[in-house]
Amino acid sequence: MNKIKVTEKLNTHTHGRDYHQKIGKIGLEIGMEYSYMNTIIRKLFDKNFKYSRKILALEPRAIYAFVINNVDRLRHLVREGYGL
């Protein structure tokens, strides 16, 4: 099978919908509202959010890309963390 790699420049306006949908889906996995799940993601990954136990310190655009590109892995980790 042939592989292709597609790249697209991130646009926070158009990709914002994807980001918010993905955050909502991750939250639904454990019965958590979108706003709480978004806060958790921001605390763990947003360099502009004050939190001392960050996993990564990403720019907002990089957070969008990270969530969009890793939604399946994040959903799995969140479910695993909540013991579901």
N, CA, C and O atoms as a GROMACS GRO file, in nm:
protein
  336
    1MET      N    1   0.084  -0.117   0.000
    1MET     CA    2   0.000   0.000   0.000
    1MET      C    3   0.089   0.124   0.000
    1MET      O    4   0.190   0.128   0.070
    2ASN      N    5   0.052   0.222  -0.077
    2ASN     CA    6   0.126   0.347  -0.083
    2ASN      C    7   0.085   0.438   0.031
    2ASN      O    8  -0.031   0.438   0.073
    3LYS      N    9   0.179   0.515   0.080
    3LYS     CA   10   0.152   0.612   0.186
    3LYS      C   11   0.166   0.752   0.129
    3LYS      O   12   0.253   0.778   0.046
    4ILE      N   13   0.081   0.839   0.174
    4ILE     CA   14   0.095   0.980   0.140
    4ILE      C   15   0.090   1.061   0.267
    4ILE      O   16   0.029   1.020   0.366
    5LYS      N   17   0.155   1.174   0.266
    5LYS     CA   18   0.155   1.262   0.381
    5LYS      C   19   0.092   1.394   0.337
    5LYS      O   20   0.135   1.455   0.240
    6VAL      N   21  -0.009   1.435   0.409
    6VAL     CA   22  -0.078   1.559   0.377
    6VAL      C   23  -0.052   1.657   0.489
    6VAL      O   24  -0.066   1.624   0.607
    7THR      N   25  -0.014   1.777   0.453
    7THR     CA   26   0.006   1.881   0.553
    7THR      C   27  -0.081   2.000   0.516
    7THR      O   28  -0.106   2.029   0.399
    8GLU      N   29  -0.126   2.067   0.619
    8GLU     CA   30  -0.210   2.184   0.601
    8GLU      C   31  -0.176   2.282   0.712
    8GLU      O   32  -0.164   2.243   0.828
    9LYS      N   33  -0.159   2.407   0.678
    9LYS     CA   34  -0.128   2.508   0.778
    9LYS      C   35  -0.248   2.524   0.871
    9LYS      O   36  -0.362   2.534   0.826
   10LEU      N   37  -0.221   2.526   1.002
   10LEU     CA   38  -0.326   2.536   1.100
   10LEU      C   39  -0.386   2.676   1.099
   10LEU      O   40  -0.314   2.776   1.104
   11ASN      N   41  -0.516   2.681   1.094
   11ASN     CA   42  -0.590   2.806   1.104
   11ASN      C   43  -0.681   2.791   1.225
   11ASN      O   44  -0.771   2.707   1.225
   12THR      N   45  -0.659   2.872   1.329
   12THR     CA   46  -0.734   2.854   1.453
   12THR      C   47  -0.883   2.880   1.434
   12THR      O   48  -0.964   2.832   1.514
   13HIS      N   49  -0.920   2.955   1.333
   13HIS     CA   50  -1.063   2.978   1.309
   13HIS      C   51  -1.129   2.853   1.251
   13HIS      O   52  -1.229   2.805   1.305
   14THR      N   53  -1.074   2.802   1.144
   14THR     CA   54  -1.137   2.685   1.081
   14THR      C   55  -1.109   2.556   1.159
   14THR      O   56  -1.197   2.471   1.172
   15HIS      N   57  -0.989   2.542   1.211
   15HIS     CA   58  -0.956   2.421   1.286
   15HIS      C   59  -1.005   2.429   1.430
   15HIS      O   60  -1.006   2.329   1.502
   16GLY      N   61  -1.047   2.547   1.472
   16GLY     CA   62  -1.102   2.563   1.606
   16GLY      C   63  -1.224   2.476   1.628
   16GLY      O   64  -1.243   2.420   1.737
   17ARG      N   65  -1.306   2.463   1.526
   17ARG     CA   66  -1.424   2.376   1.537
   17ARG      C   67  -1.382   2.232   1.561
   17ARG      O   68  -1.439   2.162   1.645
   18ASP      N   69  -1.281   2.187   1.488
   18ASP     CA   70  -1.230   2.050   1.507
   18ASP      C   71  -1.176   2.034   1.649
   18ASP      O   72  -1.204   1.934   1.716
   19TYR      N   73  -1.100   2.132   1.695
   19TYR     CA   74  -1.042   2.127   1.829
   19TYR      C   75  -1.152   2.114   1.934
   19TYR      O   76  -1.147   2.026   2.019
   20HIS      N   77  -1.252   2.201   1.927
   20HIS     CA   78  -1.359   2.200   2.026
   20HIS      C   79  -1.440   2.071   2.021
   20HIS      O   80  -1.483   2.019   2.125
   21GLN      N   81  -1.461   2.018   1.900
   21GLN     CA   82  -1.532   1.891   1.886
   21GLN      C   83  -1.452   1.778   1.950
   21GLN      O   84  -1.508   1.693   2.019
   22LYS      N   85  -1.322   1.778   1.926
   22LYS     CA   86  -1.236   1.672   1.981
   22LYS      C   87  -1.231   1.678   2.134
   22LYS      O   88  -1.237   1.575   2.201
   23ILE      N   89  -1.220   1.800   2.188
   23ILE     CA   90  -1.219   1.816   2.334
   23ILE      C   91  -1.351   1.766   2.392
   23ILE      O   92  -1.352   1.699   2.496
   24GLY      N   93  -1.461   1.799   2.326
   24GLY     CA   94  -1.592   1.752   2.370
   24GLY      C   95  -1.602   1.600   2.371
   24GLY      O   96  -1.656   1.542   2.465
   25LYS      N   97  -1.549   1.536   2.267
   25LYS     CA   98  -1.551   1.389   2.259
   25LYS      C   99  -1.466   1.326   2.369
   25LYS      O  100  -1.505   1.226   2.428
   26ILE      N  101  -1.352   1.385   2.394
   26ILE     CA  102  -1.265   1.332   2.501
   26ILE      C  103  -1.339   1.341   2.634
   26ILE      O  104  -1.338   1.245   2.712
   27GLY      N  105  -1.402   1.454   2.661
   27GLY     CA  106  -1.477   1.471   2.785
   27GLY      C  107  -1.594   1.374   2.796
   27GLY      O  108  -1.620   1.321   2.904
   28LEU      N  109  -1.663   1.352   2.686
   28LEU     CA  110  -1.778   1.260   2.689
   28LEU      C  111  -1.737   1.118   2.724
   28LEU      O  112  -1.816   1.042   2.780
   29GLU      N  113  -1.614   1.081   2.693
   29GLU     CA  114  -1.566   0.946   2.726
   29GLU      C  115  -1.578   0.918   2.875
   29GLU      O  116  -1.599   0.803   2.915
   30ILE      N  117  -1.564   1.021   2.956
   30ILE     CA  118  -1.568   1.002   3.102
   30ILE      C  119  -1.682   1.078   3.167
   30ILE      O  120  -1.689   1.086   3.290
   31GLY      N  121  -1.773   1.134   3.086
   31GLY     CA  122  -1.888   1.206   3.141
   31GLY      C  123  -1.855   1.344   3.193
   31GLY      O  124  -1.920   1.392   3.285
   32MET      N  125  -1.754   1.408   3.135
   32MET     CA  126  -1.711   1.540   3.180
   32MET      C  127  -1.755   1.645   3.078
   32MET      O  128  -1.748   1.623   2.957
   33GLU      N  129  -1.800   1.759   3.128
   33GLU     CA  130  -1.840   1.868   3.040
   33GLU      C  131  -1.720   1.922   2.962
   33GLU      O  132  -1.606   1.911   3.005
   34TYR      N  133  -1.752   1.980   2.846
   34TYR     CA  134  -1.648   2.037   2.760
   34TYR      C  135  -1.561   2.137   2.836
   34TYR      O  136  -1.438   2.130   2.826
   35SER      N  137  -1.621   2.228   2.910
   35SER     CA  138  -1.544   2.335   2.974
   35SER      C  139  -1.441   2.280   3.072
   35SER      O  140  -1.330   2.332   3.080
   36TYR      N  141  -1.476   2.176   3.145
   36TYR     CA  142  -1.381   2.116   3.239
   36TYR      C  143  -1.268   2.045   3.165
   36TYR      O  144  -1.151   2.056   3.203
   37MET      N  145  -1.303   1.973   3.060
   37MET     CA  146  -1.201   1.902   2.983
   37MET      C  147  -1.106   2.001   2.916
   37MET      O  148  -0.986   1.978   2.912
   38ASN      N  149  -1.160   2.111   2.865
   38ASN     CA  150  -1.076   2.213   2.802
   38ASN      C  151  -0.980   2.274   2.904
   38ASN      O  152  -0.864   2.300   2.873
   39THR      N  153  -1.029   2.299   3.025
   39THR     CA  154  -0.943   2.353   3.131
   39THR      C  155  -0.830   2.257   3.164
   39THR      O  156  -0.716   2.300   3.182
   40ILE      N  157  -0.860   2.130   3.173
   40ILE     CA  158  -0.756   2.030   3.202
   40ILE      C  159  -0.651   2.029   3.091
   40ILE      O  160  -0.531   2.030   3.120
   41ILE      N  161  -0.694   2.028   2.965
   41ILE     CA  162  -0.601   2.029   2.852
   41ILE      C  163  -0.515   2.155   2.857
   41ILE      O  164  -0.394   2.148   2.835
   42ARG      N  165  -0.577   2.268   2.884
   42ARG     CA  166  -0.501   2.395   2.890
   42ARG      C  167  -0.401   2.393   3.005
   42ARG      O  168  -0.288   2.437   2.989
   43LYS      N  169  -0.442   2.343   3.120
   43LYS     CA  170  -0.350   2.336   3.234
   43LYS      C  171  -0.228   2.251   3.202
   43LYS      O  172  -0.116   2.286   3.237
   44LEU      N  173  -0.250   2.139   3.135
   44LEU     CA  174  -0.142   2.046   3.109
   44LEU      C  175  -0.052   2.084   2.992
   44LEU      O  176   0.065   2.045   2.989
   45PHE      N  177  -0.106   2.161   2.895
   45PHE     CA  178  -0.030   2.184   2.772
   45PHE      C  179  -0.011   2.330   2.730
   45PHE      O  180   0.076   2.357   2.648
   46ASP      N  181  -0.088   2.424   2.783
   46ASP     CA  182  -0.081   2.564   2.738
   46ASP      C  183   0.023   2.642   2.816
   46ASP      O  184   0.014   2.653   2.938
   47LYS      N  185   0.122   2.695   2.747
   47LYS     CA  186   0.229   2.768   2.815
   47LYS      C  187   0.179   2.897   2.880
   47LYS      O  188   0.245   2.950   2.969
   48ASN      N  189   0.064   2.948   2.836
   48ASN     CA  190   0.009   3.072   2.891
   48ASN      C  191  -0.081   3.049   3.011
   48ASN      O  192  -0.127   3.145   3.073
   49PHE      N  193  -0.106   2.924   3.046
   49PHE     CA  194  -0.191   2.890   3.160
   49PHE      C  195  -0.099   2.864   3.279
   49PHE      O  196  -0.009   2.781   3.270
   50LYS      N  197  -0.122   2.933   3.389
   50LYS     CA  198  -0.037   2.918   3.507
   50LYS      C  199  -0.070   2.786   3.578
   50LYS      O  200  -0.176   2.771   3.638
   51TYR      N  201   0.023   2.694   3.569
   51TYR     CA  202   0.011   2.564   3.636
   51TYR      C  203   0.150   2.504   3.644
   51TYR      O  204   0.220   2.497   3.542
   52SER      N  205   0.191   2.462   3.761
   52SER     CA  206   0.330   2.419   3.781
   52SER      C  207   0.360   2.276   3.736
   52SER      O  208   0.478   2.240   3.725
   53ARG      N  209   0.259   2.195   3.709
   53ARG     CA  210   0.283   2.054   3.675
   53ARG      C  211   0.251   2.023   3.529
   53ARG      O  212   0.193   1.919   3.499
   54LYS      N  213   0.288   2.114   3.440
   54LYS     CA  214   0.264   2.098   3.297
   54LYS      C  215   0.337   1.978   3.238
   54LYS      O  216   0.448   1.945   3.280
   55ILE      N  217   0.274   1.915   3.141
   55ILE     CA  218   0.339   1.808   3.066
   55ILE      C  219   0.420   1.869   2.952
   55ILE      O  220   0.536   1.832   2.932
   56LEU      N  221   0.359   1.961   2.878
   56LEU     CA  222   0.425   2.036   2.771
   56LEU      C  223   0.383   2.181   2.781
   56LEU      O  224   0.273   2.210   2.828
   57ALA      N  225   0.468   2.272   2.739
   57ALA     CA  226   0.434   2.414   2.737
   57ALA      C  227   0.425   2.457   2.590
   57ALA      O  228   0.523   2.499   2.530
   58LEU      N  229   0.305   2.446   2.535
   58LEU     CA  230   0.283   2.472   2.393
   58LEU      C  231   0.214   2.606   2.370
   58LEU      O  232   0.140   2.655   2.456
   59GLU      N  233   0.239   2.663   2.254
   59GLU     CA  234   0.164   2.780   2.209
   59GLU      C  235   0.022   2.735   2.177
   59GLU      O  236  -0.002   2.618   2.148
   60PRO      N  237  -0.075   2.828   2.183
   60PRO     CA  238  -0.214   2.790   2.155
   60PRO      C  239  -0.233   2.718   2.021
   60PRO      O  240  -0.307   2.621   2.014
   61ARG      N  241  -0.168   2.764   1.916
   61ARG     CA  242  -0.181   2.697   1.786
   61ARG      C  243  -0.129   2.554   1.791
   61ARG      O  244  -0.185   2.464   1.729
   62ALA      N  245  -0.022   2.534   1.865
   62ALA     CA  246   0.036   2.400   1.878
   62ALA      C  247  -0.056   2.308   1.959
   62ALA      O  248  -0.060   2.188   1.934
   63ILE      N  249  -0.129   2.364   2.055
   63ILE     CA  250  -0.225   2.284   2.132
   63ILE      C  251  -0.335   2.234   2.040
   63ILE      O  252  -0.373   2.117   2.046
   64TYR      N  253  -0.387   2.322   1.955
   64TYR     CA  254  -0.490   2.282   1.859
   64TYR      C  255  -0.439   2.165   1.774
   64TYR      O  256  -0.507   2.064   1.760
   65ALA      N  257  -0.321   2.181   1.718
   65ALA     CA  258  -0.264   2.076   1.633
   65ALA      C  259  -0.241   1.948   1.713
   65ALA      O  260  -0.271   1.839   1.664
   66PHE      N  261  -0.189   1.961   1.834
   66PHE     CA  262  -0.162   1.845   1.918
   66PHE      C  263  -0.290   1.766   1.945
   66PHE      O  264  -0.293   1.644   1.931
   67VAL      N  265  -0.396   1.836   1.986
   67VAL     CA  266  -0.522   1.769   2.017
   67VAL      C  267  -0.583   1.705   1.892
   67VAL      O  268  -0.625   1.590   1.895
   68ILE      N  269  -0.587   1.781   1.783
   68ILE     CA  270  -0.645   1.729   1.659
   68ILE      C  271  -0.571   1.605   1.610
   68ILE      O  272  -0.633   1.509   1.566
   69ASN      N  273  -0.439   1.607   1.618
   69ASN     CA  274  -0.358   1.496   1.567
   69ASN      C  275  -0.346   1.378   1.662
   69ASN      O  276  -0.307   1.269   1.621
   70ASN      N  277  -0.380   1.398   1.790
   70ASN     CA  278  -0.362   1.291   1.889
   70ASN      C  279  -0.490   1.258   1.965
   70ASN      O  280  -0.484   1.205   2.076
   71VAL      N  281  -0.605   1.289   1.907
   71VAL     CA  282  -0.730   1.272   1.979
   71VAL      C  283  -0.753   1.127   2.022
   71VAL      O  284  -0.800   1.103   2.133
   72ASP      N  285  -0.722   1.031   1.939
   72ASP     CA  286  -0.744   0.890   1.977
   72ASP      C  287  -0.657   0.850   2.095
   72ASP      O  288  -0.703   0.783   2.188
   73ARG      N  289  -0.534   0.891   2.092
   73ARG     CA  290  -0.443   0.860   2.204
   73ARG      C  291  -0.489   0.929   2.332
   73ARG      O  292  -0.486   0.869   2.439
   74LEU      N  293  -0.531   1.056   2.321
   74LEU     CA  294  -0.578   1.130   2.439
   74LEU      C  295  -0.704   1.066   2.497
   74LEU      O  296  -0.718   1.054   2.618
   75ARG      N  297  -0.796   1.025   2.409
   75ARG     CA  298  -0.919   0.960   2.456
   75ARG      C  299  -0.885   0.832   2.532
   75ARG      O  300  -0.941   0.805   2.638
   76HIS      N  301  -0.793   0.755   2.478
   76HIS     CA  302  -0.752   0.630   2.544
   76HIS      C  303  -0.689   0.659   2.680
   76HIS      O  304  -0.722   0.592   2.779
   77LEU      N  305  -0.600   0.757   2.687
   77LEU     CA  306  -0.533   0.789   2.813
   77LEU      C  307  -0.630   0.841   2.918
   77LEU      O  308  -0.617   0.809   3.037
   78VAL      N  309  -0.726   0.922   2.876
   78VAL     CA  310  -0.824   0.976   2.970
   78VAL      C  311  -0.912   0.863   3.025
   78VAL      O  312  -0.938   0.857   3.145
   79ARG      N  313  -0.956   0.776   2.937
   79ARG     CA  314  -1.036   0.660   2.982
   79ARG      C  315  -0.955   0.572   3.078
   79ARG      O  316  -1.007   0.527   3.181
   80GLU      N  317  -0.830   0.549   3.044
   80GLU     CA  318  -0.743   0.466   3.127
   80GLU      C  319  -0.722   0.533   3.263
   80GLU      O  320  -0.722   0.466   3.366
   81GLY      N  321  -0.703   0.665   3.262
   81GLY     CA  322  -0.682   0.739   3.387
   81GLY      C  323  -0.801   0.737   3.480
   81GLY      O  324  -0.786   0.742   3.602
   82TYR      N  325  -0.920   0.728   3.423
   82TYR     CA  326  -1.042   0.723   3.503
   82TYR      C  327  -1.087   0.580   3.529
   82TYR      O  328  -1.193   0.558   3.589
   83GLY      N  329  -1.009   0.484   3.484
   83GLY     CA  330  -1.040   0.344   3.511
   83GLY      C  331  -1.160   0.291   3.436
   83GLY      O  332  -1.230   0.202   3.484
   84LEU      N  333  -1.186   0.346   3.317
   84LEU     CA  334  -1.300   0.299   3.236
   84LEU      C  335  -1.257   0.201   3.132
   84LEU      O  336  -1.340   0.152   3.055
   0.00000   0.00000   0.00000
